[in-house]
Amino acid sequence: MSDLKLQNYMEKVVEKKLEEILTDRKEVCDCQQCKLDIMALALNDLPPRYVVTEKGEVFSKIDSLFVQFSTDVTTAIIKAIDQVKTQPRH
């Protein structure tokens, strides 16, 4: 069996976009708990984008998906940030 892996590219897109947003929004807690809560909430509002990749493959498609889904991802992340800010779990 080959080293194929099922991957939800949307997770990587959300993670990348969240890091960008957090650099501009210093008032938002960036601890690991809050980041993961924000990502989970945002991903629950976004459609998954599963692909099969070879283990260790560079995710070159992330940049193209990032542009394609940027507005939807940004909206979902901002909504999640607002929710986590009002009720942080840490």
ABEGO torsion letter per residue (X at the ends): XBBBBBBBAAAAAAAAAAAAAAAABAABBABAAAAAAAAAAAAAABBBBBBBBBBGBBBAAAAAAAAAAAAAAAAAAAAAAAAAAABBAX
